Amino acid sequence: FTAFFTFAVISFWIAYGENRNFFFYVTGFFVGLAVMTRQMAGFIPYLIFIAFAVLSKDVKVFKNPHFYGGALLSAVIFLPWHILMLVKHKTFFLEQYFGVTLNFAFRGSNATVNPWHEYLKKILENYWPWLPFFAIGLYKSGRMLLSGDPADTDRKNILFLLSWCFVPFVIFQFAKVKHARYIVPVYVPFSLVTALAIDGFKDPAKSRIIKTLFAISVALSALYLVVPVIPKTLDNRELEDTMILIPAVRKTDTRDILIVNNHKYWDYRNCLWFYADKNTLGLSSVEIADKIRLKKKGYFLMLKDDYAGINEATKPVKKRIIESSRDSVLFSNR
């Protein structure tokens, strides 16, 4: 999604800044793929374009028929699948497609609701060693916007870059559920603001900064790959409870761990895959119960609330609890 999102924004800027109409269609192509990848969030690039046009007081792009041709191309890409699903599943598709996103992300139903400042905390804790340079870049960009000529090309470049930074950030900010991975697309324009700050230093200092940051990045990347540890940042809260079970999961004589396919699915899947080298199979509660009743031995990982319900539904089958944490339980049906 981040790749499609980024390519869409860059393609628009080429089309707008260099008067190359073909790239409006490239923009539409990538917006179509972004919608297919991440639902309604795929339309955010168009909101960036609108915000930029309004703030720059330059709406010529909306008079260009090729801009709408690109939008039509995006519809050609994403509409067929949506129409097929609507014909096949009718209102159930709409309830799942829009209802789940609306209830989970913006109403916080069946999810942990985060405070309004959660994304700011994530950026302050995670965006190192780039954070100081990002702050400098924002300061310089703000000064240029306030002091520059509204028609100046450099000012328009900065205005577009800041629109790219803050329009998606503000939209994601409205969500009640805030995970670090949701705002990955904004780190692309953040990196450009950071690069502008570094580029503003004089050559000797610039060279030293770049070499130092490069060395730090390589060293930390190598360390993270060789020694897979959870960084002690805000993100590890999603995994720290599951990490207690990892030693026991590693010792299981199976490749597959069965889990309930609910809001906890991806936390379990990513954690077990990376830290225990185990595959996970996400099943419904009914399918999990059927697996437990089989004579074939299986290993199951789920939240304790899910375990209580499934345990009751599968009596008198005995279960062996292998390990448990505050919220989760690992068990076997033999």
ROPAMAR-118741 format. One record per residue (C-alpha): residue in three letters; x, y, z; chain. Coordinates in steps of 0.1 Angstrom, whole numbers, plus 5000, padded with zeros to 4 digits. Layout:
BEGIN
  residuo    c1    c2    c3  cadena
      ALA     X     Y     Z       A
...
***
This chain:
BEGIN
  residuo    c1    c2    c3  cadena
      PHE  5000  5000  5000       A
      THR  5028  5024  5009       A
      ALA  5045  5017  4975       A
      PHE  5013  5023  4955       A
      PHE  5005  5054  4976       A
      THR  5039  5069  4971       A
      PHE  5040  5061  4933       A
      ALA  5006  5078  4929       A
      VAL  5017  5110  4947       A
      ILE  5050  5112  4928       A
      SER  5033  5106  4895       A
      PHE  5009  5134  4901       A
      TRP  5038  5158  4909       A
      ILE  5055  5148  4876       A
      ALA  5022  5154  4857       A
      TYR  5016  5187  4874       A
      GLY  5051  5201  4877       A
      GLU  5064  5190  4843       A
      ASN  5031  5192  4823       A
      ARG  5033  5155  4813       A
      ASN  4997  5145  4811       A
      PHE  5006  5108  4807       A
      PHE  5015  5107  4844       A
      PHE  4979  5116  4854       A
      TYR  4970  5081  4841       A
      VAL  5000  5066  4860       A
      THR  4986  5083  4891       A
      GLY  4951  5068  4885       A
      PHE  4967  5034  4879       A
      PHE  4984  5034  4913       A
      VAL  4954  5049  4931       A
      GLY  4934  5020  4917       A
      LEU  4959  4995  4931       A
      ALA  4960  5013  4964       A
      VAL  4923  5010  4968       A
      MET  4924  4973  4960       A
      THR  4951  4970  4986       A
      ARG  4938  4991  5014       A
      GLN  4902  5000  5007       A
      MET  4891  5036  5011       A
      ALA  4926  5047  5023       A
      GLY  4937  5044  4987       A
      PHE  4918  5076  4978       A
      ILE  4939  5097  5002       A
      PRO  4964  5108  4974       A
      TYR  4935  5126  4958       A
      LEU  4928  5145  4991       A
      ILE  4965  5155  4991       A
      PHE  4961  5169  4955       A
      ILE  4930  5188  4965       A
      ALA  4946  5202  4996       A
      PHE  4976  5214  4977       A
      ALA  4955  5230  4949       A
      VAL  4934  5249  4975       A
      LEU  4964  5260  4996       A
      SER  4985  5270  4966       A
      LYS  4955  5287  4950       A
      ASP  4963  5269  4918       A
      VAL  4934  5249  4906       A
      LYS  4945  5245  4869       A
      VAL  4949  5208  4874       A
      PHE  4911  5204  4879       A
      LYS  4906  5220  4845       A
      ASN  4928  5193  4828       A
      PRO  4907  5165  4813       A
      HIS  4937  5141  4817       A
      PHE  4934  5144  4855       A
      TYR  4899  5130  4852       A
      GLY  4910  5104  4827       A
      GLY  4934  5092  4854       A
      ALA  4906  5091  4880       A
      LEU  4885  5071  4855       A
      LEU  4914  5046  4850       A
      SER  4916  5041  4888       A
      ALA  4878  5033  4887       A
      VAL  4883  5008  4859       A
      ILE  4909  4990  4881       A
      PHE  4890  4988  4914       A
      LEU  4853  4988  4904       A
      PRO  4850  4953  4887       A
      TRP  4860  4934  4919       A
      HIS  4837  4956  4941       A
      ILE  4808  4952  4917       A
      LEU  4813  4914  4916       A
      MET  4814  4912  4954       A
      LEU  4783  4934  4957       A
      VAL  4764  4912  4933       A
      LYS  4776  4880  4949       A
      HIS  4773  4890  4986       A
      LYS  4749  4920  4985       A
      THR  4745  4939  5018       A
      PHE  4768  4914  5036       A
      PHE  4797  4927  5015       A
      LEU  4789  4963  5024       A
      GLU  4786  4955  5061       A
      GLN  4820  4938  5060       A
      TYR  4838  4962  5037       A
      PHE  4826  4995  5052       A
      GLY  4811  4984  5085       A
      VAL  4842  4967  5099       A
      THR  4865  4996  5090       A
      LEU  4841  5021  5104       A
      ASN  4834  5003  5136       A
      PHE  4870  4991  5142       A
      ALA  4890  5021  5131       A
      PHE  4867  5051  5137       A
      ARG  4844  5039  5165       A
      GLY  4869  5016  5182       A
      SER  4844  4987  5185       A
      ASN  4860  4954  5197       A
      ALA  4894  4971  5198       A
      THR  4918  4990  5221       A
      VAL  4911  5027  5217       A
      ASN  4942  5048  5217       A
      PRO  4946  5083  5230       A
      TRP  4946  5112  5205       A
      HIS  4984  5117  5209       A
      GLU  4994  5081  5202       A
      TYR  5008  5088  5168       A
      LEU  5028  5117  5181       A
      LYS  5043  5095  5207       A
      LYS  5051  5068  5182       A
      ILE  5069  5093  5160       A
      LEU  5088  5108  5189       A
      GLU  5099  5074  5202       A
      ASN  5105  5057  5169       A
      TYR  5118  5082  5143       A
      TRP  5154  5081  5154       A
      PRO  5181  5091  5144       A
      TRP  5162  5112  5119       A
      LEU  5139  5131  5143       A
      PRO  5161  5161  5150       A
      PHE  5167  5166  5112       A
      PHE  5130  5162  5105       A
      ALA  5122  5190  5131       A
      ILE  5148  5212  5114       A
      GLY  5133  5205  5080       A
      LEU  5098  5214  5092       A
      TYR  5112  5246  5107       A
      LYS  5130  5256  5074       A
      SER  5099  5246  5053       A
      GLY  5077  5267  5075       A
      ARG  5099  5298  5072       A
      MET  5101  5294  5034       A
      LEU  5063  5292  5032       A
      LEU  5058  5324  5053       A
      SER  5085  5344  5036       A
      GLY  5083  5332  5000       A
      ASP  5064  5345  4970       A
      PRO  5031  5326  4967       A
      ALA  5039  5320  4930       A
      ASP  5075  5308  4937       A
      THR  5083  5273  4924       A
      ASP  5103  5263  4955       A
      ARG  5075  5275  4977       A
      LYS  5051  5253  4958       A
      ASN  5074  5223  4961       A
      ILE  5075  5228  4999       A
      LEU  5037  5233  5001       A
      PHE  5031  5200  4982       A
      LEU  5056  5182  5004       A
      LEU  5039  5194  5035       A
      SER  5005  5185  5021       A
      TRP  5018  5150  5015       A
      CYS  5031  5149  5051       A
      PHE  5001  5162  5070       A
      VAL  4969  5154  5050       A
      PRO  4973  5116  5055       A
      PHE  4986  5121  5091       A
      VAL  4955  5142  5100       A
      ILE  4932  5116  5084       A
      PHE  4949  5087  5103       A
      GLN  4947  5108  5134       A
      PHE  4909  5107  5134       A
      ALA  4910  5069  5138       A
      LYS  4903  5056  5173       A
      VAL  4926  5026  5167       A
      LYS  4962  5037  5161       A
      HIS  4990  5013  5151       A
      ALA  5025  5023  5140       A
      ARG  5021  5003  5107       A
      TYR  4990  5024  5097       A
      ILE  5011  5056  5093       A
      VAL  5040  5040  5073       A
      PRO  5030  5060  5042       A
      VAL  5038  5093  5059       A
      TYR  5074  5083  5066       A
      VAL  5081  5087  5028       A
      PRO  5075  5125  5028       A
      PHE  5090  5127  5063       A
      SER  5122  5114  5048       A
      LEU  5122  5141  5021       A
      VAL  5117  5168  5047       A
      THR  5146  5152  5066       A
      ALA  5168  5151  5035       A
      LEU  5161  5188  5029       A
      ALA  5173  5196  5064       A
      ILE  5205  5176  5059       A
      ASP  5211  5191  5025       A
      GLY  5210  5226  5040       A
      PHE  5242  5220  5060       A
      LYS  5275  5231  5045       A
      ASP  5294  5204  5026       A
      PRO  5320  5192  5053       A
      ALA  5293  5190  5080       A
      LYS  5268  5174  5055       A
      SER  5293  5147  5046       A
      ARG  5300  5139  5082       A
      ILE  5263  5137  5091       A
      ILE  5255  5114  5062       A
      LYS  5284  5091  5069       A
      THR  5275  5089  5106       A
      LEU  5238  5083  5100       A
      PHE  5246  5057  5074       A
      ALA  5270  5038  5097       A
      ILE  5244  5039  5125       A
      SER  5217  5026  5102       A
      VAL  5238  4997  5089       A
      ALA  5249  4987  5124       A
      LEU  5214  4988  5138       A
      SER  5199  4969  5108       A
      ALA  5226  4942  5111       A
      LEU  5220  4939  5149       A
      TYR  5183  4936  5144       A
      LEU  5186  4909  5118       A
      VAL  5212  4889  5137       A
      VAL  5196  4893  5171       A
      PRO  5158  4895  5167       A
      VAL  5148  4916  5197       A
      ILE  5118  4938  5202       A
      PRO  5127  4974  5203       A
      LYS  5116  4989  5236       A
      THR  5093  5014  5220       A
      LEU  5056  5019  5219       A
      ASP  5051  4993  5192       A
      ASN  5062  4963  5214       A
      ARG  5030  4966  5235       A
      GLU  5012  4946  5208       A
      LEU  5036  4917  5211       A
      GLU  5050  4917  5246       A
      ASP  5023  4895  5261       A
      THR  5027  4870  5233       A
      MET  5065  4870  5237       A
      ILE  5061  4852  5270       A
      LEU  5047  4822  5251       A
      ILE  5074  4821  5224       A
      PRO  5098  4796  5242       A
      ALA  5070  4772  5246       A
      VAL  5058  4777  5210       A
      ARG  5093  4769  5197       A
      LYS  5093  4736  5215       A
      THR  5061  4723  5199       A
      ASP  5065  4694  5175       A
      THR  5045  4711  5147       A
      ARG  5049  4736  5119       A
      ASP  5014  4751  5122       A
      ILE  4998  4768  5152       A
      LEU  4960  4772  5150       A
      ILE  4946  4806  5160       A
      VAL  4912  4823  5160       A
      ASN  4908  4846  5131       A
      ASN  4898  4878  5149       A
      HIS  4914  4912  5157       A
      LYS  4944  4895  5174       A
      TYR  4952  4874  5143       A
      TRP  4980  4895  5129       A
      ASP  4997  4901  5162       A
      TYR  4999  4864  5168       A
      ARG  5009  4856  5132       A
      ASN  5037  4882  5129       A
      CYS  5051  4874  5163       A
      LEU  5051  4836  5158       A
      TRP  5065  4838  5123       A
      PHE  5094  4860  5132       A
      TYR  5103  4849  5167       A
      ALA  5094  4812  5166       A
      ASP  5096  4803  5129       A
      LYS  5060  4789  5131       A
      ASN  5033  4792  5106       A
      THR  4998  4801  5118       A
      LEU  4964  4791  5105       A
      GLY  4936  4815  5112       A
      LEU  4902  4797  5116       A
      SER  4868  4807  5129       A
      SER  4858  4796  5164       A
      VAL  4836  4769  5149       A
      GLU  4864  4755  5128       A
      ILE  4888  4756  5158       A
      ALA  4862  4737  5179       A
      ASP  4860  4710  5151       A
      LYS  4898  4707  5150       A
      ILE  4899  4702  5188       A
      ARG  4873  4674  5186       A
      LEU  4895  4655  5161       A
      LYS  4917  4627  5172       A
      LYS  4947  4643  5155       A
      LYS  4969  4663  5178       A
      GLY  4970  4701  5173       A
      TYR  4984  4732  5190       A
      PHE  4962  4762  5196       A
      LEU  4969  4798  5206       A
      MET  4942  4823  5215       A
      LEU  4930  4849  5239       A
      LYS  4918  4836  5273       A
      ASP  4883  4848  5266       A
      ASP  4882  4829  5233       A
      TYR  4896  4798  5251       A
      ALA  4869  4799  5278       A
      GLY  4841  4799  5251       A
      ILE  4858  4772  5230       A
      ASN  4866  4750  5260       A
      GLU  4830  4751  5271       A
      ALA  4818  4742  5235       A
      THR  4842  4713  5232       A
      LYS  4835  4694  5264       A
      PRO  4843  4666  5273       A
      VAL  4875  4668  5251       A
      LYS  4905  4674  5275       A
      LYS  4930  4701  5268       A
      ARG  4965  4705  5280       A
      ILE  4975  4740  5287       A
      ILE  5012  4743  5277       A
      GLU  5018  4779  5287       A
      SER  4998  4810  5294       A
      SER  5004  4848  5298       A
      ARG  4982  4876  5311       A
      ASP  4959  4876  5280       A
      SER  4968  4845  5260       A
      VAL  4970  4807  5263       A
      LEU  4988  4780  5243       A
      PHE  4973  4746  5246       A
      SER  4969  4712  5229       A
      ASN  4940  4689  5224       A
      ARG  4961  4658  5234       A
***
